[in-house]
């Protein structure tokens, strides 16, 4: 399967997915760590992809959504942004509701 | 010209920011301190009015695309309208009024 199709399946097949360096338990980048922590604090399950373990996704994710950096956080199939936007949405209370709505809408 | 200066010029030209702060944070990361790889940008601009955060960040990513393609590895972005910035407790220093000195020879 083409890598962009693979990414598309992950993005559309999960209510919430974070592409990060490392894992939520063992993050390998401070920005990925903060974004994953914000998602965890919302207490809604989410998927993650460790881009350091998947060179093909690491190389190609930036062109999937025309976003140059990691982490990338997708909710309900849409890129919401990177670390800064995720933290802002968490701080202003929107993130949990977005994640809950996405989880409810999932098949 | 270093990367910080190039970023400042590009953003000033494009956004006419009321406040702009560009910080080289490379020293905080696992790279040589002079890497110019990790930057934080605070930009306060009327250009962000009516734009969702993701569109503001896309705009900055596009403006700084040449830097991102050339060793700029991490870009932390804080992008606010003047009203949002004030509501967050930030202050935008006001410039002093003209006292006419430039007219006095």
Backbone of each chain as ProteinMPNN parsed JSONL, in Angstrom:
{"seq_chain_A": "XXXXXXXXXXXXXXXXXXXXXXXXXXXXXXXXXXXXXXXXXXXXXXXXXXXXXXXXXXXXXXXXXXXXXXXXXXXXXXXXXXXXXXXXXXXXXXXXXXXXXXXXXXX", "coords_chain_A": {"N_chain_A": [[0.851, -1.199, 0.0], [0.493, 2.201, -0.755], [2.334, 4.776, 0.91], [1.05, 7.16, 1.612], [-1.597, 6.387, 1.457], [-1.618, 4.582, 3.52], [-1.154, 6.258, 5.717], [-3.466, 7.773, 5.499], [-5.406, 5.885, 6.093], [-4.823, 5.408, 8.776], [-5.326, 7.915, 9.882], [-8.014, 8.349, 9.29], [-9.118, 6.103, 10.344], [-8.965, 6.185, 13.055], [-10.357, 7.822, 15.861], [-8.825, 9.708, 17.224], [-5.496, 10.443, 16.643], [-2.027, 10.573, 17.23], [0.938, 11.496, 15.703], [4.1, 10.939, 16.603], [7.377, 11.447, 18.113], [8.752, 8.753, 19.501], [6.901, 7.17, 22.151], [3.77, 7.584, 23.961], [4.368, 6.685, 26.526], [7.159, 6.553, 26.494], [8.328, 9.087, 25.4], [10.34, 10.719, 22.897], [10.979, 13.274, 22.386], [10.623, 16.589, 23.38], [8.44, 18.14, 22.552], [6.68, 16.288, 21.449], [6.231, 14.869, 23.773], [4.858, 16.712, 25.414], [2.526, 17.172, 23.912], [1.375, 14.598, 23.785], [0.919, 14.209, 26.472], [-1.035, 16.116, 26.995], [-3.145, 15.027, 25.505], [-3.5, 12.637, 26.928], [-4.372, 13.626, 29.362], [-6.912, 14.317, 28.794], [-8.342, 12.046, 28.987], [-9.496, 10.416, 27.062], [-9.395, 7.675, 24.952], [-6.661, 7.293, 22.661], [-4.916, 6.859, 19.543], [-1.485, 6.182, 18.653], [1.349, 6.882, 16.58], [4.604, 5.993, 16.293], [6.903, 7.849, 14.861], [9.59, 7.563, 14.65], [10.0, 4.917, 14.479], [9.143, 4.25, 12.031], [10.314, 4.877, 9.221], [9.333, 5.496, 6.684], [6.87, 6.755, 7.065], [7.776, 8.865, 8.63], [9.242, 10.261, 6.706], [7.256, 10.992, 4.881], [4.919, 11.987, 6.062], [4.91, 14.832, 6.493], [4.161, 15.843, 3.937], [1.673, 14.805, 3.627], [-0.32, 16.265, 4.994], [0.598, 18.729, 4.451], [2.266, 19.864, 6.458], [4.987, 20.804, 8.311], [6.318, 19.778, 10.581], [6.845, 17.659, 13.525], [5.247, 16.885, 16.653], [2.211, 15.632, 15.028], [-1.248, 16.039, 15.268], [-4.257, 14.45, 14.893], [-7.735, 14.756, 14.786], [-10.83, 13.289, 14.473], [-10.25, 12.742, 11.798], [-9.07, 15.049, 10.867], [-6.317, 17.265, 10.681], [-5.39, 18.867, 13.596], [-3.283, 20.325, 14.427], [0.034, 21.007, 15.668], [2.201, 20.623, 18.487], [1.926, 23.14, 19.858], [-0.659, 24.142, 19.239], [-2.258, 22.068, 20.13], [-1.728, 22.141, 22.879], [-2.751, 24.654, 23.452], [-5.473, 24.294, 22.821], [-6.054, 22.465, 24.771], [-5.573, 23.941, 27.073], [-7.568, 25.888, 26.887], [-9.776, 24.381, 27.159], [-11.072, 23.134, 25.048], [-10.127, 20.813, 23.88], [-10.739, 18.282, 25.071], [-13.53, 18.006, 24.601], [-13.543, 17.967, 21.795], [-12.174, 15.581, 21.346], [-13.867, 13.756, 22.612], [-16.221, 13.999, 21.105], [-15.277, 13.077, 18.648], [-14.665, 10.445, 19.328], [-17.181, 9.449, 19.95], [-18.426, 9.61, 17.494], [-17.169, 7.718, 16.06], [-17.245, 4.6, 14.283]], "CA_chain_A": [[0.0, 0.0, 0.0], [1.203, 3.477, -0.801], [2.479, 5.309, 2.272], [0.025, 8.175, 1.884], [-2.836, 5.641, 1.73], [-1.463, 4.007, 4.857], [-1.387, 7.365, 6.651], [-4.877, 8.144, 5.405], [-6.167, 4.873, 6.845], [-4.606, 5.638, 10.211], [-5.958, 9.178, 10.259], [-9.475, 8.225, 9.203], [-9.547, 4.915, 11.071], [-8.881, 6.423, 14.494], [-10.954, 9.112, 16.228], [-7.718, 10.606, 17.571], [-4.182, 9.815, 16.472], [-0.88, 11.476, 17.28], [2.208, 11.072, 15.119], [5.044, 11.514, 17.554], [8.687, 10.823, 18.255], [8.646, 7.938, 20.693], [5.554, 6.738, 22.514], [3.302, 8.362, 25.111], [5.084, 6.238, 27.726], [8.57, 6.884, 26.359], [8.498, 10.083, 24.335], [11.737, 11.012, 22.603], [11.054, 14.671, 21.959], [9.86, 17.357, 24.365], [7.174, 18.615, 21.98], [5.825, 15.101, 21.404], [5.88, 14.544, 25.156], [3.824, 17.635, 25.9], [1.27, 16.968, 23.181], [0.804, 13.315, 24.213], [0.446, 14.392, 27.844], [-2.309, 16.845, 26.902], [-4.159, 14.061, 25.074], [-3.748, 11.711, 28.049], [-5.116, 14.32, 30.419], [-8.323, 14.403, 28.391], [-8.943, 10.767, 29.381], [-10.18, 9.785, 25.939], [-8.367, 6.854, 24.297], [-6.163, 7.782, 21.37], [-3.881, 6.038, 18.919], [-0.26, 6.912, 18.349], [2.303, 6.294, 15.648], [5.965, 6.432, 16.592], [7.493, 8.087, 13.537], [10.986, 7.126, 14.667], [9.99, 3.482, 14.167], [8.572, 4.062, 10.695], [10.996, 5.902, 8.415], [8.532, 5.889, 5.526], [5.907, 7.751, 7.541], [8.583, 10.021, 9.027], [9.601, 11.004, 5.495], [6.132, 11.393, 4.034], [3.811, 12.641, 6.765], [4.831, 16.292, 6.258], [3.44, 16.216, 2.714], [0.287, 14.324, 3.687], [-1.205, 17.377, 5.366], [1.342, 19.962, 4.244], [2.632, 20.373, 7.795], [6.401, 20.428, 8.216], [6.979, 19.353, 11.816], [6.226, 16.687, 14.43], [4.185, 15.924, 16.398], [0.989, 16.053, 14.348], [-2.381, 15.471, 15.99], [-5.46, 14.404, 14.053], [-8.971, 14.455, 15.492], [-11.919, 13.092, 13.514], [-9.732, 12.748, 10.437], [-8.536, 16.361, 10.484], [-5.17, 17.778, 11.427], [-5.703, 20.041, 14.433], [-2.058, 21.106, 14.526], [1.153, 20.374, 16.35], [2.229, 20.724, 19.946], [1.453, 24.428, 20.407], [-2.117, 24.262, 19.105], [-2.855, 21.069, 21.028], [-1.655, 22.652, 24.255], [-3.678, 25.779, 23.564], [-6.834, 23.738, 22.86], [-6.195, 21.825, 26.081], [-5.641, 24.995, 28.089], [-8.843, 26.617, 26.845], [-10.846, 23.436, 27.462], [-11.754, 22.61, 23.856], [-9.556, 19.562, 23.367], [-11.471, 17.117, 25.566], [-14.791, 17.916, 23.87], [-13.25, 17.539, 20.421], [-11.817, 14.157, 21.374], [-15.056, 12.984, 22.975], [-17.117, 13.98, 19.939], [-14.677, 12.202, 17.634], [-14.78, 9.06, 19.796], [-18.597, 9.062, 19.837], [-18.808, 9.518, 16.081], [-16.458, 6.596, 15.425], [-18.099, 3.424, 14.104]], "C_chain_A": [[0.885, 1.247, 0.0], [1.234, 4.111, 0.586], [1.414, 6.362, 2.59], [-1.336, 7.527, 2.139], [-2.799, 5.051, 3.141], [-1.725, 5.087, 5.921], [-2.874, 7.718, 6.679], [-5.751, 7.156, 6.177], [-6.031, 5.082, 8.346], [-5.38, 6.866, 10.676], [-7.477, 9.038, 10.293], [-10.002, 7.046, 10.014], [-9.497, 5.067, 12.581], [-9.512, 7.779, 14.831], [-9.878, 10.161, 16.53], [-6.422, 9.844, 17.348], [-3.108, 10.898, 16.511], [0.304, 10.787, 16.614], [3.296, 11.754, 15.931], [6.391, 10.814, 17.493], [8.701, 10.089, 19.584], [7.201, 7.534, 20.925], [5.075, 7.611, 23.67], [4.041, 7.972, 26.403], [6.56, 6.64, 27.691], [8.788, 7.863, 25.209], [9.98, 10.407, 24.139], [11.914, 12.419, 22.063], [10.153, 15.452, 22.924], [8.503, 17.814, 23.843], [6.175, 17.457, 21.883], [5.349, 14.744, 22.808], [4.732, 15.433, 25.646], [2.484, 17.398, 25.221], [0.6, 15.678, 23.632], [0.24, 13.44, 25.624], [-0.9, 15.121, 27.847], [-3.425, 15.891, 26.481], [-4.512, 13.112, 26.218], [-4.61, 12.369, 29.117], [-6.594, 14.476, 30.077], [-9.076, 13.098, 28.65], [-9.853, 10.179, 28.308], [-9.104, 8.957, 25.215], [-7.929, 7.459, 22.955], [-5.096, 6.824, 20.856], [-2.616, 6.874, 18.758], [0.555, 6.142, 17.321], [3.66, 6.88, 15.994], [6.711, 6.612, 15.27], [8.971, 7.681, 13.486], [11.102, 5.635, 14.33], [9.525, 3.226, 12.743], [9.121, 5.14, 9.758], [10.158, 6.399, 7.241], [7.492, 6.952, 5.935], [6.641, 9.022, 7.96], [8.886, 10.911, 7.814], [8.394, 11.654, 4.82], [4.989, 12.106, 4.743], [3.764, 14.153, 6.512], [4.078, 16.669, 4.974], [2.0, 15.724, 2.721], [-0.664, 15.483, 3.984], [-0.508, 18.73, 5.201], [1.656, 20.643, 5.58], [4.051, 19.898, 8.078], [6.999, 19.747, 9.438], [6.188, 18.266, 12.542], [6.186, 17.294, 15.828], [3.072, 16.521, 15.531], [-0.171, 15.317, 15.005], [-3.621, 15.59, 15.111], [-6.654, 14.002, 14.909], [-10.08, 14.391, 14.453], [-11.434, 13.266, 12.07], [-9.114, 14.046, 9.977], [-7.311, 16.686, 11.326], [-5.629, 18.957, 12.29], [-4.465, 20.914, 14.626], [-0.956, 20.298, 15.17], [1.05, 20.586, 17.844], [1.575, 22.018, 20.449], [-0.065, 24.529, 20.36], [-2.804, 23.272, 20.042], [-2.84, 21.553, 22.477], [-2.623, 23.82, 24.455], [-5.122, 25.273, 23.658], [-7.089, 23.025, 24.192], [-6.381, 22.898, 27.159], [-6.991, 25.707, 28.068], [-10.049, 25.664, 26.942], [-11.532, 22.812, 26.258], [-11.34, 21.186, 23.495], [-10.378, 18.351, 23.798], [-12.777, 16.93, 24.786], [-14.592, 17.452, 22.436], [-12.968, 16.044, 20.381], [-13.041, 13.299, 21.684], [-16.03, 12.889, 21.797], [-16.587, 13.028, 18.872], [-14.846, 10.733, 18.033], [-16.22, 8.572, 19.642], [-18.993, 8.818, 18.387], [-18.174, 8.311, 15.398], [-17.371, 5.383, 15.34], [-17.791, 2.356, 15.157]], "O_chain_A": [[1.903, 1.304, 0.69], [0.274, 3.996, 1.348], [0.935, 6.438, 3.722], [-2.134, 8.034, 2.926], [-3.803, 5.024, 3.852], [-2.432, 4.847, 6.899], [-3.458, 7.933, 7.741], [-6.716, 7.547, 6.833], [-7.0, 4.949, 9.094], [-6.01, 6.853, 11.734], [-8.14, 9.54, 11.2], [-11.188, 6.99, 10.336], [-9.937, 4.179, 13.311], [-9.233, 8.774, 14.162], [-9.996, 11.327, 16.153], [-6.274, 8.717, 17.82], [-3.246, 11.97, 15.922], [0.627, 9.64, 16.925], [3.405, 12.98, 15.949], [6.53, 9.74, 16.908], [8.667, 10.703, 20.65], [6.383, 7.553, 20.006], [5.878, 8.304, 24.294], [4.304, 8.818, 27.258], [7.139, 7.016, 28.71], [9.36, 7.51, 24.178], [10.768, 10.374, 25.084], [12.886, 12.712, 21.366], [9.048, 15.012, 23.24], [7.53, 17.87, 24.596], [4.993, 17.611, 22.188], [4.195, 14.362, 23.001], [3.758, 14.946, 26.221], [1.437, 17.42, 25.868], [-0.613, 15.655, 23.841], [-0.794, 12.849, 25.938], [-1.795, 14.775, 28.617], [-4.524, 15.938, 27.032], [-5.686, 12.819, 26.448], [-5.48, 11.726, 29.704], [-7.422, 14.732, 30.952], [-10.302, 13.053, 28.546], [-10.851, 9.527, 28.612], [-8.031, 9.472, 24.901], [-8.726, 8.052, 22.228], [-4.467, 6.088, 21.617], [-2.664, 8.103, 18.729], [0.461, 4.92, 17.211], [3.847, 8.096, 15.992], [7.104, 5.632, 14.636], [9.53, 7.481, 12.407], [12.169, 5.158, 13.946], [9.517, 2.078, 12.299], [8.487, 6.17, 9.531], [10.249, 7.562, 6.847], [7.277, 7.927, 5.214], [6.182, 10.128, 7.678], [8.8, 12.137, 7.885], [8.505, 12.741, 4.253], [4.174, 12.761, 4.095], [2.678, 14.704, 6.333], [3.423, 17.711, 4.933], [1.189, 16.173, 1.911], [-1.68, 15.657, 3.31], [-0.959, 19.743, 5.736], [1.356, 21.818, 5.795], [4.297, 18.692, 8.084], [8.091, 19.187, 9.346], [5.031, 17.991, 12.222], [7.019, 18.14, 16.151], [2.997, 17.733, 15.327], [-0.087, 14.117, 15.267], [-3.983, 16.674, 14.653], [-6.592, 13.03, 15.661], [-10.254, 15.311, 13.655], [-12.12, 13.859, 11.237], [-8.676, 14.154, 8.831], [-7.274, 16.418, 12.527], [-6.188, 19.926, 11.777], [-4.576, 22.097, 14.948], [-1.003, 19.069, 15.212], [-0.043, 20.713, 18.398], [0.759, 21.981, 21.37], [-0.691, 24.953, 21.331], [-3.81, 23.599, 20.671], [-3.819, 21.393, 23.206], [-3.237, 23.949, 25.513], [-5.902, 25.762, 24.475], [-8.221, 22.994, 24.675], [-7.233, 22.773, 28.038], [-7.503, 26.089, 29.12], [-11.197, 26.092, 26.822], [-12.477, 22.039, 26.42], [-12.106, 20.444, 22.88], [-10.681, 17.485, 22.977], [-13.092, 15.818, 24.36], [-15.368, 16.648, 21.92], [-13.453, 15.33, 19.504], [-13.228, 12.238, 21.087], [-16.591, 11.827, 21.53], [-17.346, 12.268, 18.27], [-15.133, 9.883, 17.191], [-16.457, 7.428, 19.254], [-19.794, 7.931, 18.09], [-18.58, 7.923, 14.303], [-18.187, 5.16, 16.234], [-18.415, 1.295, 15.161]]}, "seq_chain_B": "XXXXXXXXXXXXXXXXXXXXXXXXXXXXXXXXXXXXXXXXXXXXXXXXXXXXXXXXXXXXXXXXXXXXXXXXXXXXXXXXXXXXXXXXXXXXXXXXXXXXXXXXX", "coords_chain_B": {"N_chain_B": [[23.893, 37.454, 7.87], [22.02, 36.089, 10.53], [19.895, 33.208, 11.326], [17.841, 33.957, 13.057], [17.595, 36.702, 12.519], [16.837, 36.613, 9.83], [14.359, 35.323, 10.047], [12.957, 37.231, 11.526], [12.873, 39.385, 9.74], [11.402, 38.336, 7.589], [8.934, 37.82, 8.827], [8.201, 40.322, 9.824], [7.92, 41.755, 7.451], [5.771, 40.402, 6.269], [3.669, 40.344, 8.111], [3.445, 42.669, 9.569], [3.801, 42.895, 12.468], [2.453, 43.791, 15.699], [3.825, 43.077, 17.844], [6.759, 41.217, 18.136], [8.651, 38.424, 18.788], [11.45, 36.597, 18.537], [13.09, 33.744, 19.335], [16.055, 31.981, 19.67], [16.194, 28.794, 20.54], [17.898, 26.712, 20.483], [19.946, 25.97, 22.153], [18.673, 24.64, 24.164], [18.329, 22.089, 23.389], [19.273, 18.779, 22.149], [21.538, 19.401, 20.497], [24.347, 20.997, 18.91], [25.07, 24.188, 20.356], [25.09, 26.296, 18.585], [23.454, 25.642, 16.5], [21.155, 26.725, 15.37], [18.619, 25.549, 15.145], [16.272, 25.171, 16.588], [13.54, 27.13, 17.205], [11.596, 29.69, 18.793], [8.681, 31.512, 18.278], [6.936, 34.425, 18.954], [4.262, 36.084, 17.778], [2.336, 38.902, 17.323], [-0.369, 40.08, 15.717], [-2.528, 41.982, 13.572], [-3.062, 40.606, 11.314], [-3.893, 38.118, 11.956], [-6.495, 38.158, 12.699], [-9.654, 36.676, 12.78], [-8.721, 34.294, 11.799], [-8.434, 30.791, 12.277], [-6.33, 29.036, 14.667], [-4.832, 27.019, 13.394], [-4.645, 27.868, 10.782], [-3.21, 30.219, 11.077], [-0.777, 29.175, 11.939], [-0.132, 27.655, 9.72], [0.289, 29.698, 7.893], [2.61, 30.923, 8.953], [4.374, 28.759, 8.82], [4.519, 28.539, 6.064], [5.628, 31.012, 5.373], [8.107, 30.687, 6.463], [9.181, 28.62, 5.103], [11.524, 28.238, 3.565], [13.473, 28.301, 5.501], [12.715, 26.129, 7.055], [13.215, 24.111, 5.283], [15.868, 24.082, 5.369], [17.398, 23.328, 7.663], [16.09, 24.414, 9.874], [14.531, 23.022, 12.468], [12.691, 22.749, 14.514], [9.855, 24.581, 15.387], [8.364, 26.601, 17.467], [5.255, 28.076, 17.896], [3.56, 30.984, 18.763], [0.789, 32.643, 18.198], [-1.013, 35.476, 18.032], [-3.873, 37.655, 17.984], [-3.903, 41.227, 18.545], [-5.889, 41.767, 20.538], [-6.305, 39.228, 21.719], [-3.796, 38.798, 22.73], [-3.534, 40.825, 24.631], [-5.575, 39.996, 26.352], [-4.444, 37.732, 27.354], [-2.702, 38.735, 29.082], [-0.434, 39.796, 28.084], [1.605, 42.514, 27.117], [1.752, 45.167, 24.861], [4.263, 47.173, 24.149], [3.879, 50.629, 23.894], [4.806, 52.964, 21.429], [6.75, 55.945, 21.891], [5.252, 59.248, 21.85], [5.565, 61.522, 19.125], [7.747, 64.179, 19.635], [8.472, 66.236, 18.201], [11.144, 66.671, 17.663], [12.409, 65.866, 15.347], [11.876, 67.81, 13.613], [13.455, 69.911, 14.215], [15.851, 70.707, 12.942]], "CA_chain_B": [[22.673, 37.536, 8.671], [21.716, 34.771, 11.093], [18.537, 32.749, 11.079], [16.916, 34.788, 13.842], [17.361, 37.948, 11.781], [16.067, 36.312, 8.618], [12.973, 35.061, 10.458], [12.352, 38.511, 11.924], [12.598, 40.197, 8.549], [10.3, 37.729, 6.825], [7.663, 37.968, 9.535], [7.857, 41.75, 9.86], [7.455, 42.155, 6.115], [4.506, 39.777, 5.888], [2.612, 40.423, 9.122], [3.475, 43.943, 10.287], [3.362, 42.54, 13.823], [2.508, 44.781, 16.772], [4.856, 42.571, 18.75], [7.414, 40.049, 17.544], [9.76, 37.952, 19.597], [12.016, 35.394, 17.932], [14.101, 33.254, 20.274], [16.789, 30.769, 19.291], [16.193, 27.907, 21.707], [18.688, 25.524, 20.133], [20.767, 25.59, 23.301], [17.883, 23.791, 25.067], [18.107, 20.776, 22.778], [20.437, 17.909, 22.019], [22.266, 19.788, 19.285], [25.318, 22.048, 19.241], [24.36, 25.409, 20.739], [25.01, 27.252, 17.467], [22.808, 24.93, 15.393], [20.027, 27.495, 14.816], [17.678, 24.509, 14.72], [15.03, 25.223, 17.359], [13.173, 28.53, 17.435], [10.268, 30.028, 19.305], [8.211, 32.783, 17.736], [5.698, 35.057, 19.408], [3.874, 37.124, 16.82], [1.035, 39.521, 17.594], [-0.628, 40.805, 14.475], [-3.9, 42.092, 13.052], [-3.216, 39.671, 10.195], [-4.457, 36.854, 12.445], [-7.899, 38.336, 13.069], [-10.582, 35.844, 12.02], [-8.105, 33.046, 11.332], [-8.186, 29.764, 13.289], [-4.904, 28.859, 14.983], [-4.105, 26.174, 12.442], [-4.353, 28.669, 9.584], [-2.112, 31.129, 11.435], [0.472, 28.405, 11.952], [0.19, 27.326, 8.319], [0.836, 30.914, 7.274], [4.002, 31.091, 9.384], [5.166, 27.666, 8.242], [4.771, 28.859, 4.658], [6.555, 32.143, 5.304], [9.436, 30.25, 6.883], [9.427, 27.346, 4.425], [12.929, 28.114, 3.149], [14.252, 27.977, 6.704], [12.366, 24.76, 7.459], [13.867, 23.198, 4.332], [17.306, 24.292, 5.439], [18.001, 23.175, 8.985], [15.186, 24.789, 10.975], [14.017, 21.685, 12.786], [11.531, 22.877, 15.404], [9.36, 25.945, 15.376], [7.26, 26.802, 18.401], [4.56, 29.273, 17.423], [2.493, 31.623, 19.535], [0.278, 33.617, 17.216], [-2.203, 36.087, 18.636], [-4.29, 39.004, 17.594], [-3.62, 42.138, 19.665], [-6.874, 41.594, 21.618], [-6.006, 37.97, 22.416], [-2.521, 38.983, 23.431], [-3.815, 41.618, 25.829], [-6.392, 39.176, 27.249], [-3.547, 36.767, 27.981], [-1.835, 39.444, 30.014], [0.718, 40.35, 27.401], [1.507, 43.944, 26.859], [2.443, 45.631, 23.679], [4.784, 48.503, 24.487], [3.497, 51.654, 22.931], [5.921, 53.815, 21.048], [6.575, 57.302, 22.435], [4.713, 60.211, 20.899], [6.53, 62.417, 18.491], [7.864, 65.448, 20.36], [8.821, 67.286, 17.247], [12.586, 66.861, 17.533], [12.915, 65.662, 13.999], [11.623, 69.03, 12.847], [14.285, 70.987, 14.757], [17.201, 70.703, 12.36]], "C_chain_B": [[22.358, 36.153, 9.251], [20.241, 34.431, 10.918], [17.51, 33.587, 11.828], [16.586, 36.08, 13.085], [16.541, 37.71, 10.517], [14.603, 36.069, 8.961], [12.275, 36.386, 10.785], [11.982, 39.349, 10.701], [11.411, 39.64, 7.774], [8.963, 37.97, 7.51], [7.247, 39.433, 9.626], [7.281, 42.196, 8.515], [6.045, 41.644, 5.853], [3.368, 40.129, 6.835], [2.488, 41.795, 9.782], [3.097, 43.758, 11.76], [3.451, 43.725, 14.789], [3.565, 44.375, 17.786], [5.445, 41.321, 18.11], [8.607, 39.679, 18.409], [10.231, 36.631, 18.999], [13.19, 34.945, 18.794], [14.735, 31.982, 19.728], [16.919, 29.893, 20.533], [17.029, 26.65, 21.463], [19.509, 25.034, 21.324], [20.016, 24.656, 24.265], [17.796, 22.348, 24.57], [19.423, 20.044, 22.538], [21.159, 18.159, 20.706], [23.334, 20.792, 19.718], [24.611, 23.395, 19.423], [24.207, 26.391, 19.579], [24.283, 26.643, 16.261], [21.738, 25.749, 14.684], [18.928, 26.55, 14.33], [16.31, 24.615, 15.389], [14.706, 26.688, 17.672], [11.78, 28.632, 18.03], [9.905, 31.405, 18.768], [6.935, 33.203, 18.452], [5.394, 36.176, 18.428], [2.468, 37.609, 17.15], [0.718, 40.408, 16.4], [-2.116, 40.863, 14.146], [-4.143, 41.089, 11.922], [-3.866, 38.361, 10.634], [-5.945, 36.958, 12.77], [-8.777, 37.475, 12.162], [-10.006, 34.531, 11.526], [-7.995, 32.049, 12.479], [-6.681, 29.572, 13.492], [-4.182, 28.072, 13.898], [-3.765, 26.968, 11.174], [-3.241, 29.688, 9.856], [-0.78, 30.381, 11.383], [0.875, 28.003, 10.532], [0.833, 28.521, 7.624], [2.311, 31.08, 7.657], [4.891, 29.986, 8.826], [5.496, 27.968, 6.783], [5.787, 29.997, 4.527], [7.99, 31.698, 5.602], [9.842, 28.943, 6.214], [10.901, 27.175, 4.056], [13.809, 27.766, 4.343], [13.995, 26.526, 7.132], [13.022, 23.729, 6.537], [15.378, 23.193, 4.52], [17.805, 24.336, 6.89], [17.175, 23.687, 10.151], [14.333, 23.56, 11.29], [12.738, 21.783, 13.627], [11.141, 24.347, 15.506], [8.147, 26.013, 16.304], [6.594, 28.128, 18.061], [3.495, 29.717, 18.409], [1.995, 32.784, 18.695], [-1.04, 34.199, 17.721], [-2.573, 37.372, 17.924], [-3.967, 39.923, 18.765], [-4.604, 41.956, 20.827], [-6.599, 40.321, 22.421], [-4.758, 38.113, 23.281], [-2.738, 39.783, 24.716], [-4.6, 40.797, 26.839], [-5.532, 38.144, 27.976], [-2.562, 37.442, 28.921], [-0.584, 40.005, 29.375], [0.536, 41.841, 27.21], [2.266, 44.252, 25.589], [2.971, 47.03, 23.996], [4.373, 49.52, 23.436], [4.704, 52.536, 22.64], [5.687, 55.217, 21.597], [5.997, 58.236, 21.38], [5.832, 61.049, 20.287], [6.565, 63.741, 19.256], [8.43, 66.538, 19.466], [10.296, 67.459, 16.98], [13.093, 66.715, 16.112], [12.693, 66.895, 13.135], [12.622, 70.131, 13.208], [15.7, 70.928, 14.224], [17.927, 69.54, 12.907]], "O_chain_B": [[22.423, 35.155, 8.535], [19.449, 35.24, 10.435], [16.439, 33.889, 11.301], [15.428, 36.493, 13.025], [15.663, 38.502, 10.175], [13.708, 36.545, 8.261], [11.142, 36.622, 10.366], [10.907, 39.946, 10.647], [10.524, 40.385, 7.355], [7.972, 38.287, 6.852], [6.062, 39.747, 9.514], [6.286, 42.919, 8.456], [5.217, 42.357, 5.286], [2.216, 40.205, 6.408], [1.511, 42.049, 10.487], [2.166, 44.402, 12.242], [4.371, 44.541, 14.722], [4.126, 45.212, 18.493], [4.715, 40.47, 17.604], [9.457, 40.514, 18.718], [9.477, 35.658, 18.965], [14.164, 35.678, 18.962], [14.041, 31.03, 19.371], [17.662, 30.216, 21.459], [16.875, 25.648, 22.162], [19.737, 23.835, 21.483], [20.633, 23.968, 25.077], [17.25, 21.485, 25.257], [20.513, 20.595, 22.697], [21.363, 17.244, 19.908], [23.224, 21.378, 20.795], [23.653, 23.694, 18.71], [23.3, 27.224, 19.586], [24.479, 27.086, 15.129], [21.441, 25.496, 13.516], [18.377, 26.729, 13.244], [15.304, 24.195, 14.818], [15.488, 27.388, 18.314], [10.915, 27.786, 17.805], [10.71, 32.336, 18.797], [5.977, 32.435, 18.544], [6.184, 37.107, 18.272], [1.53, 36.817, 17.242], [1.438, 41.363, 16.107], [-2.862, 39.92, 14.407], [-5.288, 40.762, 11.61], [-4.334, 37.584, 9.801], [-6.583, 35.952, 13.082], [-8.663, 37.53, 10.938], [-10.711, 33.737, 10.904], [-7.512, 32.409, 13.553], [-5.872, 29.895, 12.623], [-3.06, 28.409, 13.521], [-2.714, 26.755, 10.57], [-2.432, 29.982, 8.976], [0.211, 30.885, 10.856], [2.055, 28.007, 10.182], [1.794, 28.376, 6.869], [3.155, 31.344, 6.801], [6.022, 30.239, 8.411], [6.602, 27.693, 6.317], [6.684, 29.953, 3.685], [8.952, 32.253, 5.071], [10.734, 28.242, 6.693], [11.461, 26.09, 4.217], [14.779, 27.021, 4.207], [14.912, 25.799, 7.513], [13.341, 22.618, 6.96], [16.084, 22.396, 3.903], [18.529, 25.248, 7.288], [17.515, 23.428, 11.305], [13.521, 23.124, 10.474], [11.816, 20.984, 13.459], [11.984, 25.226, 15.687], [7.058, 25.546, 15.969], [7.253, 29.162, 17.95], [2.645, 28.933, 18.831], [2.694, 33.78, 18.506], [-2.047, 33.499, 17.82], [-1.736, 38.07, 17.352], [-3.774, 39.44, 19.88], [-4.191, 41.989, 21.987], [-6.653, 40.333, 23.651], [-4.689, 37.613, 24.404], [-2.183, 39.449, 25.763], [-4.342, 40.876, 28.04], [-5.86, 37.732, 29.089], [-1.688, 36.787, 29.489], [0.238, 40.623, 30.051], [-0.587, 42.341, 27.151], [3.3, 43.651, 25.3], [2.187, 47.974, 24.097], [4.509, 49.284, 22.236], [5.516, 52.809, 23.524], [4.539, 55.634, 21.752], [6.214, 58.054, 20.182], [6.894, 61.24, 20.879], [5.521, 64.349, 19.495], [8.812, 67.614, 19.926], [10.683, 68.297, 16.164], [14.072, 67.348, 15.717], [13.26, 67.008, 12.049], [12.632, 71.182, 12.567], [16.654, 71.086, 14.986], [19.089, 69.321, 12.565]]}, "name": "protein", "num_of_chains": 2, "seq": "XXXXXXXXXXXXXXXXXXXXXXXXXXXXXXXXXXXXXXXXXXXXXXXXXXXXXXXXXXXXXXXXXXXXXXXXXXXXXXXXXXXXXXXXXXXXXXXXXXXXXXXXXXXXXXXXXXXXXXXXXXXXXXXXXXXXXXXXXXXXXXXXXXXXXXXXXXXXXXXXXXXXXXXXXXXXXXXXXXXXXXXXXXXXXXXXXXXXXXXXXXXXXXXXXXXX"}
